[in-house]
Amino acid sequence: MSDSGSRIAERALMHLRAIECAHDLTITNKSEIVSEIASRISDERSVLMICTSLNTWIAMNRIGGSIFIPGEVLEPLIELAEIRERCA
């Protein structure tokens, strides 16, 4: 992973951990989410956009102490961030 990919991964992990603390839960596929974001996103603002959207989705859909974020939730957020990065 490049330096920028590593930086993006660290930022995504930080945001996901903050979401876990805020909602007192465990994101069971956190490492997969971090990897997917880091492999496709290069801007920290895009990471913030993705993770803010995930936080909202979790707040509206959380049941229990752990949650799996499905690809059909994550993928459109990453695609939107990719479009934003290309157009910036």
Secondary structure, 3 states (H helix, E strand, C coil): CCHHHHHHHHHHHHHHHHHHHHHCCEECCHHHHHHHHHHHCCCHHHHHHHHHHHHHHHHHHCCCCEECCCHHHHHHHHHHHHHHHHHC
